[in-house]
Amino acid sequence: MESRPQLYQRLILAGAFLFGLIIVAWAAINPDATGNALPLAFLICAIALLSTRILPEYLSALIILLGAVLLAVAPPEVVFSGFATGGFWLTFAGIIIGLAIHESGLGNALAQRALSGRHFTFMQLISALVLLSFGLGFLIPATIPRLMILLPIGVALAEELDLEARTKGYNGIMLAIILGTFAPTGAILTANLPTIVHVGAMEAIYGISVSYAEFFALQAPVVVPLRILAIILVIRLFFNQGPVASRLDRSVEPLTVKQRNLLIILCITLLFWATDSLHHIKPAWISLTAAVVLLLPWTRQIERDTFVGKANLAPSLYIAGILAIGAIVKHTGLDQTIGGLLFSVFDFRTDNSFLTYYAVIFSSMVGSLMTTGPALPALMVPLAQSMSANSGMELYSVLMTQVIGLTSVIFPYQVPPLAISLTLCQISAANLTKGLVLILIATLAIVAPLNFLFWRYLGLF
């Protein structure tokens, strides 16, 4: 017997397909209907398929690609344009880099070195975990591998402090890792899948490329420190264990030759990422170069059998499917149709750039409630041009503002890694949602206004 959530997912998907059929049928019998009926029906069904996650994401992506070609929703060169973008190859390379880190045990080794042999009060431990979770975003280009490395360490730390599961202190440790891994790392171009998709969609739809350094320089100076402080403050106010102190005296083994070599490769990769505005090599090609180096037999990082048997390339197909949706929306002019509906709810025509800035953020937040984080750019990036035209706000400014909304979520289901984290530790969805809502409030009330002032100083508004 299927569970209630599965039943709801099936009903939502069935409703979306029925609604799509009604749109197509209405257009067929109405001679005055626009030619966007089929693309609109396809978009509704595609987003429902991705959002409900009834099928594995890679299979949903393949169905979307195949359906778009067979139904002639758009030409094949548009449907498959995602395979030519940096976002696709950045994801592909990130999978290989993540596999190398997992196989070598480097992630665990770095985390243990950062925390072992030091005196910590509870809040100092929380602060260290948040900073460590954020810092790993520079080296490990995927959220789920970082959570898989850090959450078991967090569980072990909770046990060492005699914190039982679901107590305040236990929840505080888990939230420090989960929120620290997700909320501030949206400023790192390679760290989160939604950010990668967003930048990939910018390139695929508008031909706008943004460098690693430029993206970080815009998104990080205000958002990162304030979100880190917000996470620490939220845990102090609502999940503080009290005066618990412990010395983490775990024995730390020296790095192996394989781990040292991998760390050198990662540091060189990070150096090239950070200086891409100087040498103009895109982050995707830097990542792909690192992946090729790791796959070379004489580096002894990833053996052939390991790559064939353990490399999960499914997220790459997922990215291609999502980017296809965005390209189809733009190609068919559907962005104008959806934009008209969106503009009836959010006022993008105001002369007040501050209100327009917030309208862009809120529209992204509303969009994320209807779909998952990685799929959101496929819906929102094609609308950016209409938002820009209606508000007078520069297209680039709209796209950068959407990133703030992209990383401002309410429920764990909106971002798959957050949902997966619930299975990796014993924290309830209610407590994780509470943490997300509190960070969202801090973002809207403090982070976003100060970031607006910073961007105005830089000339984006």
N, C-alpha and C positions, 0 to 999 in steps of 0.2 A: 504493500500500500504506500503510495507516494505521500511525502510530507506536505504540510500546508504551504510552505514557501514554494515548493516545486509546482504545486497546483496553481498558485498565483502566477508564477512565471509562465506556465503554459497558457493560462487564460489571457495574460497580457500579450503574449506573442500571437495567439489566435485572434485576439481583438485587433492587433495591428495589421495582420494579414487581411482580415475581413474589411477593415477600414480602407486598406489599400485597394482592394477589389472594388469597393464602392466608389472610390475616387476614379478609377479607370473606367468603370461602367458608366458613371455619370458623364465623364468626358466623351465617351463613345456615343451617347444619345443626345448630347448637347452640342450643337454645331458652333456655339459661341465660346466653347471652352478653350483655354489656352493649351499649348503643346507641352506644358509642364506637368500634366496629370500623371504620366507614367514615371518620370523622375521623382515626383513627390511621393507617389505610392511606394516606389523602390526605396527611397530614403527612410520613410516611416518603418518599413519592414526590416531594413538593414540595421537601423539603430535599435529596434526592438530585439532583433536577433543577438546583437552584441550586448545589450543591456541585461537581458534575462539570463544570458550565459547558460542556456539549456544545452547547447552544444559546446564542445571545446572551442576556444577562441580561434585557433588556427583553422578549424573546419568551417566556422562561421565566416571567416575571411575568405576562404576558397569559394564558398557558396556565393558570397557577395561578388567576387571577381567574375565567377562563371555566369551568374545571373545577369550581371550588367552587360556582358558580351552577348549572351544568347538573346536577351530582350532588346538589344541594341539601344540601351539607355544612353550610351556614349560610345565613341569610337574606341577600339582597342588601345590605341596609343594614349588615350586619356585614362582609361580604366587601369592600365598597367604602368602609369607614369610614376607611381610610388616606388617601383623597383629602381628607378634612376635617381632617387633623391638621397641626400646625405643621411636623412633620418633612418631609412631602411638599413644602410650599411653601418651606421653608428650602432644600431641595435644588434646587428649580426656580429660586429666586432666585440660589442659588450658581452655577448654570450660567451665568446671564446675567452675573453679576459677573465670573466667571472668563473669559468670552468677551471682555468689555470690557478686562480687564487684558491678555489675550493680544493682542488686536487693536491696542492702543495701545503695546505693548512696555513698559508700566510696570514689570512684574515684573523684567525684565532690567535696566532702568535703575536700580531701587532696589538690586538685588543688586550691580551693578557699583560703585555709589557706596559701598556698605558695605565693599567689599573693595579698591578701587583706591587707589593713592597712599600705601600704608602699608607699613612694614617688618614682616614676619612671620617668625618661626621656624615650623617645621613644626607644632608643637603649638599655637602661637598661631593659626595658620591654621585648624587643626582646631577650636579653641574658637570662633573667629569664625564658621565655617561652621555649627556646631551651633546657636549662638545665632541666626544669621540664619535657618536653617531653621525654628527654633521661632517666631521673631518674625513671619515671613511668615504663620504660621497665624492671626494676628489680622486680616490684611487679605485673604487669599485663602482663601475657604471651601471648599476641596477639596484633597485630598492630591495627586492626580495632576497638576493644573496646577502645583502648587509643585515637584514633582519634575521636571516637564518644563522648568521655568524654571531650576532650580538644577543639575541633573545635567550639562547641557551646559557650564555655567560651571565645574563641578568638573572635567570632562574637560579644558577649556582650561587651568585652573590646573595640573593634573597635567602637561600638556605643557610649560607654562612652567617647571616645576620639573624637567623632564627625567625624569619618572617614567613608566616604561613600564607598559602595562596589566598588571593582575594582580600587580604588585609590592606589597610591604607598604604603601608610601606611597600608591600609587594606590588600593588597597583602603581605606586609612584615610580618604582624602578622600571616597570614595563612601559609606562607612558613616557618616561624619559627617553627610552630607546626608540619606541615607535614614533613618537612625535618628533624627536630629534632627527630621525632618519628621513622623515617626509617633509615636515613644514619648512625648515630653512633651506633644504637642498634644492628647492625649485630654482634657486639662483645659479646653480651649477648646471651648465648646459647638458652635460653627459650623465647626470646623476639620476634623473627620474624619467620614466617612460613618457608620461604626459608632456613634459617639457621637450623631449626629443621629437615627439610627434608634432608638437606645435611648431617648432623650428623647421621641421621637415615640410610641413604643410605650407609655411610661409614661402619656402623655396619653390615648392611644386606649383603653387597657385599664383604667386606674385613675382617669383624670381628674386625675392629678397633674401640675401644670405646675411647671417649675423655671426661674428666671430665669437669664440669662447671667451676671450678677454673682454670684448665689448658687452656681451650678454651679462657677464659677471659684474662688470663695472656699473651697469644700469640697475640690476636687480639686487645686488648684495649689500651695498653700503648702508642702507636703511633697513631693509626687510630682514636680512640675516641676523644682525645683532639684536634687533627688537623682538623677533620671533623666538630667538634663543632665550632671551630674558623673560619673555612671556611664558614659555614652557616651564622654566625654572620657578617662576612666581606662582603659576597655577598649581604646580605640584606642592610648593611650600604651603599654599593656602588650603588646598583641598585633599592632598595625599601625603602630608608630612608625617613620618613615623615618630618624630620626636628625638630626644637625645640618645640616639644609638650611635656608637662609635665602634670601629673595627679596623684592624690592620690586616690587609689582604696579603698574606705571606705565601701565596702559592709559588711553588718552585717553577722557574721559567727556564725551559731548555734553550740553548743557543740556536740561532737560525741555521737551518741546513744550507748547503751550497745551493740547492734548488730554490729555496726561499730567498736567499740573498740575490741570486741572479734575477729572479722574478721582480724583486723589489727595485732593483736597478732599472729594469725595463719599464716598470710602472712610473718611476720617478722621471725617466727620460720622456716618457709619453706625456706625463703631467707638465713637464717643462715646455714641450712643443704645444700642448693645448693652451697654456697660459700665454705663450708668445705668438699665437697664430696671427695676431694683428700686424706683426712684423714680417713674418715669412709668408703669410697669406695661404698657407696650406689649411684646408678646412678640417675641423675636428673629426669628421667622419673618416677622412683619408688618413689622418694621424692614427686613429683607433684601428683602422683596417691594417695599417702597417704594423702596429704592435701585435695584432692578431696573427698576421702572417709570420712574424718573427717567433711568436710563441709556438706556432705549428711546425716550424722548421725542425727537422729531426735532430740536428746537432745542438739545439738549445736544450733539449731534453725536458721541456716543460709539459707538452701535451703529446702523448703517444698516439699513433694512428688509431689503435683500437679504442683508446679512451675517447677520441674525438668522434669516431663513428658510433660508439655505444652510449656515450653520455652527453654529448652536445645537444641540448634541446633548442633546435632552431625554429620551433613553432612561433615564438614571439615575433620573428622577422616577418612571417606570413601575416600575422595579425596586424603589424604595422602597415604592410602593403595594402591590406584590405581597408584599413581606416583611411589611409591617404587617398585611396581610390574614391571613397565617399566624398571627401572634400573636393577632389578634382572634378567629379561628376556634378556636384552642386554648383561649382563655379562655371563649368562648361555649359551647362544647360540653362544658366541664368536663374536657377532656383534660389540663389542667394538673395535676389531681388524680391522674390515672392515671400520668402521667410522673413526677410528684412522688414517688409511692410507690416507683417503680423507683430514682429518684435517691436517696431517703432510705435505701435499702438499702445504698448505697455510701458516701454521706457522712453523717456524724452531725450532724444539725441540731438534735438534741434535747439536746445537752450544755448544762450550766449555765454553762459557761465561754464567755463572749462572744468571747474571743480565738480560741478554736478554731472557733466558729461563723463568725466573720469569715473565717478561712482556708478553711473548708469552702465558703463562698459563692464565694470567689475560685477555688478549685480546680474547683468544679463548672462555672464559666464557662469555665475553661481547657480542661476536658475537652470541653465542648460545642463550643468553637471548633475542636477537632480534627476534629469530624464535619461541620462546615460552614464557610462563609466568614464573616469578621468582620461584614459588614453584615447577614447573615442570622441571626447568633447571637441578637440581642435578641428575634427572633420566637420563639425556643425558650426563652430564659431569663427574659424579663420576665414572661410568664404564670405561671412557677413561683415568682415572688418572694413571692406571697401565701402559698403553701403553706410556703415556707421560713420566712416570718415567723411563721406560726401554729405550726409545729412547734418553732421555736427560742425564741420569745418576743422575737425581735429585731424592732424596728420595720420596717414595710414600706419606709419611705423609706430607712432605713439599709441594708437589703438591696439596694435598687435602686442606691444610690450605690456600694456595695461591688462590685456586679457590673461596674461600669465599670472597676475595676482589673483584673479578670480579662479583660475585653473587650480591653484594650490590652496584655495579656501573652501573646504568641504565641511559637511555637517555629519554625514553618516559614513561608516566604514565601507559600505557597499559601493560608494562612489569611486573608491580607489582600490583595485584588487589586492595590492600588497597589504593594505590595512585590514581587509577582510581575512587574508591569509594569516596575518599575525595573531588573530584570535585563536587559530588552531595550533600555534607554536608556543603559547603560554596560557596560563589560566587567568586571563583578564576578561571580564564580561564586556559584551557589546555596549551595554549601558555606560560603563565607566569610560570606555574608549570614546564613545559618542560625547560624553560629558567633557572630556579633554579637548576633543575637536571643536565643540561649540564654544568653549572658553577661549581657545586660540583664535577662532573666527571672530569673536567679539573684540578681542584685543587687536586683531588685524584691521577690522572696520573702524574701530574707535581711535586707534593710536597709530598703527603702522601705516595704513593707507594715507591718512592726511599728511604725515611727515614725509612719506615717499613722494607725494604730489609736490610738496614744496621743494624737495630735492630735485625732482625732474623739471620743475619750473625753472629752477636755478640753472639747470643744464640746457634749457631752451626747448624741451620737448613740448611745452604748453605755452 
